[in-house]
Amino acid sequence: MNTAEQALRRLELTIVRRLDGMLQGNHQGLLPGPGSETGDSRVYVPGEDDVRRMDWAVTARTTVPHVRDLIADRELETWALADLSPSMDFGTADMEKRDLVVAAIGAIGFLAGRIGDRFGAYVLHERFLHRMPARAGRPALYGLLHSLMDAPRARPAPDAPDLAEGIDVLASARRRRGMRVVVSDFIERVPDLDPQAERPWERPLRRLAARHQVLAVEVVDPRELELPPVGLVTLTDPETGRTREIHLSPKVRAAYAEAAALQREGTRLALRRCGVAHMVLRTDRDWVFDVAQFVLRQRRMAHLMHRHPTAAAGSGARR
């Protein structure tokens, strides 16, 4: 058995042992919520039902407000956008950022596959956006992960597609509603340090989220947040290949940490404006624990949001 095969088997075993039993319920994925297929109509219950699900045709015929329930989909297609641009070939802790991309894609793919969903991916790599068809089953997912692991380190390319173009393709190519996952560091080639500024990928992601359930996985290395006190260093921009010698004085390190914090805050605010779920994975942390904590937190929030209208209606009735 080769090294790549062993790594994939360890990845699957880790996911099955530590994530699958903890997170899976009745056709539940990484993000909780109703399905997207329409079911039967029923009478609208004020304070409990979402008016956006109003069935206007039945309401007009019966003159009584009706809503249409959503039922859990079966045999869904989950699509991921994996960022393997040059900035992902970097890591100073337990793994490189590209290893976390494979881990995140593997976790989502294995969990989707165990409940029968098909899984496909688009991969940003150098000057191309590669498409991996959506297929069900363990062999297909192994093939996809093998392709990600075997991809050579990306070389700087001036005309390479950026994250916004990848999200646009992901939104336009697959129209049927489902789950979409974007795994990237969300670092632009020319960073904007204004946290309130619109990011280049923000509008495409907002369009994607208008139709699909979207999970954004931000991959971070600790050296992208702060620099060590090591004196004179040579830094290389992975996207352009340009190098520069810099003396890491306390002033330079403080300015760098401030700029990094502003960049991450801008990413957080942009993802929040898009209305997508945001999960952060770091190369110096246990990514399985972080995935589990994220999913449990999302489900707890969904449960509270589901209970809130009923509680509010009950308190109103008591008054």
C-alpha positions as CSV (number, residue, x, y, z in Angstrom):
1,M,0.0,0.0,0.0
2,N,1.5,3.4,-1.0
3,T,1.9,6.4,1.2
4,A,-1.1,8.3,-0.3
5,E,-3.4,5.3,0.1
6,Q,-2.3,4.9,3.8
7,A,-2.9,8.6,4.4
8,L,-6.4,8.4,2.9
9,R,-7.3,5.4,5.0
10,R,-6.1,7.2,8.1
11,L,-8.2,10.2,7.2
12,E,-11.3,8.0,6.7
13,L,-10.8,6.2,9.9
14,T,-10.3,9.5,11.8
15,I,-13.5,10.9,10.3
16,V,-15.6,7.7,10.9
17,R,-14.4,7.3,14.5
18,R,-14.5,10.9,15.7
19,L,-17.1,12.7,13.5
20,D,-19.6,10.3,12.0
21,G,-21.1,8.9,15.2
22,M,-21.2,12.3,16.8
23,L,-22.7,14.4,14.0
24,Q,-24.9,12.2,11.9
25,G,-28.7,12.0,12.5
26,N,-31.6,11.4,10.1
27,H,-30.1,12.6,6.8
28,Q,-28.3,15.5,8.5
29,G,-25.2,17.0,7.1
30,L,-22.7,19.4,8.3
31,L,-25.3,22.2,8.4
32,P,-28.7,21.6,10.0
33,G,-31.9,22.7,8.4
34,P,-34.8,21.6,6.3
35,G,-34.5,20.2,2.8
36,S,-35.1,22.0,-0.4
37,E,-37.8,19.7,-2.0
38,T,-41.4,20.9,-1.6
39,G,-43.9,18.7,0.2
40,D,-47.6,19.0,1.0
41,S,-49.4,22.2,1.8
42,R,-51.0,22.8,5.2
43,V,-52.7,25.7,7.0
44,Y,-50.4,28.5,8.0
45,V,-49.7,28.8,11.8
46,P,-48.9,32.4,12.8
47,G,-45.8,32.8,14.8
48,E,-44.4,29.4,13.9
49,D,-44.3,29.2,10.1
50,D,-42.0,31.2,7.7
51,V,-44.1,33.4,5.5
52,R,-41.6,32.9,2.7
53,R,-42.9,29.4,2.4
54,M,-46.5,30.6,1.7
55,D,-48.3,28.6,-0.9
56,W,-50.1,31.3,-2.8
57,A,-51.9,29.0,-5.2
58,V,-53.6,27.0,-2.5
59,T,-54.2,30.2,-0.4
60,A,-56.0,31.8,-3.4
61,R,-58.1,28.7,-4.0
62,T,-59.2,28.2,-0.4
63,T,-59.0,31.8,0.9
64,V,-57.2,30.4,3.9
65,P,-53.4,31.0,4.3
66,H,-51.4,27.8,3.5
67,V,-47.7,27.1,3.6
68,R,-45.8,24.4,1.8
69,D,-43.5,22.2,3.9
70,L,-40.0,21.3,2.9
71,I,-39.0,17.7,3.0
72,A,-35.5,16.3,3.4
73,D,-33.8,15.6,0.1
74,R,-32.5,12.2,-0.9
75,E,-29.5,11.6,-3.2
76,L,-28.3,15.2,-3.0
77,E,-25.3,16.5,-4.8
78,T,-22.7,18.3,-2.6
79,W,-20.2,20.4,-4.5
80,A,-17.0,21.9,-3.1
81,L,-14.6,24.5,-4.4
82,A,-11.0,23.6,-3.3
83,D,-8.4,26.4,-3.4
84,L,-5.0,25.0,-4.3
85,S,-3.5,28.3,-5.3
86,P,0.2,29.0,-4.4
87,S,-0.7,30.6,-1.1
88,M,-2.1,27.2,0.1
89,D,1.4,25.6,-0.2
90,F,2.4,27.0,3.1
91,G,2.5,25.8,6.7
92,T,4.6,26.3,9.8
93,A,2.8,24.1,12.3
94,D,1.5,20.5,12.2
95,M,0.6,20.6,8.5
96,E,0.4,22.8,5.4
97,K,-2.7,24.6,4.4
98,R,-3.2,22.4,1.4
99,D,-3.3,19.4,3.8
100,L,-6.2,21.1,5.6
101,V,-8.0,21.6,2.3
102,V,-7.8,17.8,1.7
103,A,-8.9,17.1,5.2
104,A,-11.9,19.4,5.0
105,I,-12.9,18.0,1.6
106,G,-12.5,14.5,2.9
107,A,-14.5,15.1,6.0
108,I,-17.4,16.5,4.0
109,G,-17.2,13.9,1.3
110,F,-17.0,10.9,3.7
111,L,-20.0,12.2,5.7
112,A,-22.0,12.9,2.6
113,G,-21.1,9.6,1.1
114,R,-22.2,7.6,4.1
115,I,-25.8,8.9,3.7
116,G,-25.8,8.3,-0.1
117,D,-25.2,11.8,-1.4
118,R,-23.1,12.4,-4.5
119,F,-20.0,14.6,-4.1
120,G,-18.1,16.6,-6.7
121,A,-15.5,19.4,-6.7
122,Y,-13.9,22.2,-8.6
123,V,-10.2,22.8,-8.0
124,L,-8.4,26.1,-8.4
125,H,-4.9,25.2,-9.4
126,E,-2.4,27.4,-11.4
127,R,-4.1,28.6,-14.7
128,F,-7.0,26.1,-14.6
129,L,-10.2,25.4,-12.8
130,H,-10.5,21.6,-12.8
131,R,-13.8,19.8,-12.5
132,M,-14.3,16.5,-10.7
133,P,-17.7,15.1,-11.5
134,A,-20.1,14.4,-8.7
135,R,-20.3,10.7,-8.0
136,A,-21.5,8.5,-5.1
137,G,-19.4,5.9,-3.4
138,R,-16.1,5.5,-1.6
139,P,-14.0,4.7,-4.7
140,A,-15.1,8.0,-6.4
141,L,-14.3,10.0,-3.3
142,Y,-10.9,8.3,-3.0
143,G,-10.1,9.2,-6.6
144,L,-11.0,12.8,-5.9
145,L,-8.9,13.0,-2.8
146,H,-6.0,11.3,-4.6
147,S,-6.1,14.0,-7.2
148,L,-6.0,16.7,-4.6
149,M,-3.1,15.0,-2.7
150,D,-1.1,14.4,-5.9
151,A,-1.6,17.9,-7.4
152,P,1.9,19.5,-7.8
153,R,2.7,22.7,-5.9
154,A,1.1,25.5,-7.8
155,R,3.4,27.9,-9.6
156,P,2.7,31.7,-9.8
157,A,0.6,32.4,-12.9
158,P,-0.4,36.0,-13.8
159,D,-3.6,34.9,-15.6
160,A,-4.7,32.3,-13.0
161,P,-8.4,32.3,-12.1
162,D,-9.1,33.8,-8.7
163,L,-11.5,32.8,-6.0
164,A,-14.3,35.0,-7.4
165,E,-14.2,33.3,-10.8
166,G,-14.2,29.8,-9.1
167,I,-17.3,30.7,-7.1
168,D,-19.0,32.1,-10.2
169,V,-18.4,28.8,-12.0
170,L,-19.6,26.8,-9.0
171,A,-22.9,28.9,-9.0
172,S,-23.6,28.7,-12.7
173,A,-22.6,25.1,-13.4
174,R,-24.8,23.4,-10.8
175,R,-28.3,24.9,-10.6
176,R,-30.1,22.3,-8.5
177,R,-30.3,23.3,-4.9
178,G,-28.0,21.6,-2.5
179,M,-24.9,22.2,-0.3
180,R,-21.9,24.1,-1.6
181,V,-18.6,24.3,0.2
182,V,-15.8,26.8,-0.4
183,V,-12.4,25.9,1.1
184,S,-9.8,28.7,0.9
185,D,-7.7,31.1,2.9
186,F,-9.7,34.0,1.4
187,I,-6.6,36.1,1.0
188,E,-6.7,38.4,-2.0
189,R,-3.7,39.1,-4.3
190,V,-4.0,42.7,-3.3
191,P,-5.4,42.7,0.3
192,D,-7.8,45.5,1.4
193,L,-7.2,46.3,5.0
194,D,-10.6,48.1,5.4
195,P,-12.8,45.5,7.2
196,Q,-15.9,47.1,5.8
197,A,-14.8,47.0,2.2
198,E,-16.4,44.6,-0.2
199,R,-14.2,41.7,-1.1
200,P,-13.7,40.6,-4.8
201,W,-15.4,37.2,-4.1
202,E,-18.2,38.7,-2.0
203,R,-20.9,39.3,-4.7
204,P,-20.4,35.8,-6.4
205,L,-20.6,34.2,-2.9
206,R,-23.8,36.1,-2.2
207,R,-25.3,34.9,-5.4
208,L,-24.3,31.3,-4.6
209,A,-25.8,31.6,-1.1
210,A,-29.1,32.9,-2.5
211,R,-29.8,29.5,-4.1
212,H,-27.7,27.0,-2.1
213,Q,-26.7,26.2,1.5
214,V,-23.1,27.4,1.7
215,L,-20.3,26.6,4.1
216,A,-17.1,28.7,3.9
217,V,-14.1,26.9,5.4
218,E,-11.3,29.4,6.1
219,V,-7.8,27.8,6.3
220,V,-5.3,29.7,8.5
221,D,-1.6,29.3,9.5
222,P,-0.4,31.0,12.7
223,R,2.5,32.7,10.8
224,E,-0.1,34.5,8.7
225,L,-1.3,36.2,11.9
226,E,2.0,37.1,13.6
227,L,5.7,36.9,12.8
228,P,8.4,35.6,15.1
229,P,11.3,37.7,16.4
230,V,14.0,36.2,14.2
231,G,15.7,39.3,12.8
232,L,16.4,39.5,9.1
233,V,14.3,37.2,6.9
234,T,13.6,36.7,3.2
235,L,9.9,36.6,2.5
236,T,8.3,35.4,-0.8
237,D,4.9,36.3,-2.2
238,P,3.6,32.8,-3.3
239,E,1.1,34.4,-5.8
240,T,3.8,36.4,-7.7
241,G,7.1,34.8,-6.7
242,R,8.6,38.2,-5.7
243,T,11.0,38.1,-2.7
244,R,12.1,40.8,-0.2
245,E,14.4,40.9,2.7
246,I,12.8,42.4,5.8
247,H,14.2,43.0,9.3
248,L,11.5,41.8,11.8
249,S,11.7,44.6,14.3
250,P,9.1,45.0,17.0
251,K,7.5,47.8,15.0
252,V,7.3,45.7,11.8
253,R,5.9,42.7,13.7
254,A,3.2,44.9,15.4
255,A,2.2,46.5,12.0
256,Y,2.0,43.0,10.4
257,A,-0.1,41.6,13.2
258,E,-2.5,44.6,13.0
259,A,-2.8,44.2,9.2
260,A,-3.4,40.5,9.5
261,A,-6.1,41.1,12.1
262,L,-7.8,43.6,9.8
263,Q,-7.7,41.2,6.9
264,R,-9.3,38.4,8.9
265,E,-11.9,40.7,10.3
266,G,-12.8,41.8,6.8
267,T,-13.1,38.2,5.7
268,R,-15.4,37.5,8.7
269,L,-17.6,40.5,8.0
270,A,-17.8,39.7,4.3
271,L,-18.9,36.1,4.9
272,R,-21.4,37.3,7.5
273,R,-22.9,39.7,4.9
274,C,-23.2,36.9,2.5
275,G,-25.2,34.9,5.0
276,V,-23.0,31.8,4.8
277,A,-21.8,29.5,7.6
278,H,-18.1,30.2,8.5
279,M,-15.8,27.6,9.8
280,V,-12.1,28.3,10.6
281,L,-9.5,25.5,10.5
282,R,-5.9,26.2,11.6
283,T,-2.8,24.2,10.9
284,D,-1.8,24.3,14.6
285,R,-5.0,22.9,15.9
286,D,-6.9,19.6,15.9
287,W,-9.1,20.1,12.8
288,V,-11.4,17.2,13.7
289,F,-12.2,18.8,17.1
290,D,-12.8,22.2,15.4
291,V,-15.2,20.6,12.8
292,A,-17.1,18.8,15.5
293,Q,-17.4,21.9,17.7
294,F,-18.6,24.0,14.7
295,V,-21.3,21.5,13.7
296,L,-22.6,21.1,17.2
297,R,-22.7,24.9,17.6
298,Q,-24.6,25.2,14.3
299,R,-27.1,22.6,15.3
300,R,-27.6,24.2,18.8
301,M,-28.3,27.6,17.1
302,A,-30.7,26.0,14.7
303,H,-32.6,24.3,17.5
304,L,-32.9,27.6,19.4
305,M,-34.1,29.4,16.4
306,H,-36.7,26.8,15.7
307,R,-38.0,27.0,19.3
308,H,-37.9,30.8,19.5
309,P,-41.1,31.6,17.4
310,T,-43.2,29.1,19.4
311,A,-41.9,30.4,22.7
312,A,-42.7,34.0,21.6
313,A,-46.2,33.1,20.5
314,G,-46.8,31.2,23.8
315,S,-45.7,34.2,25.9
316,G,-47.9,36.5,23.8
317,A,-50.9,34.3,24.4
318,R,-50.2,34.2,28.2
319,R,-50.2,38.0,28.2
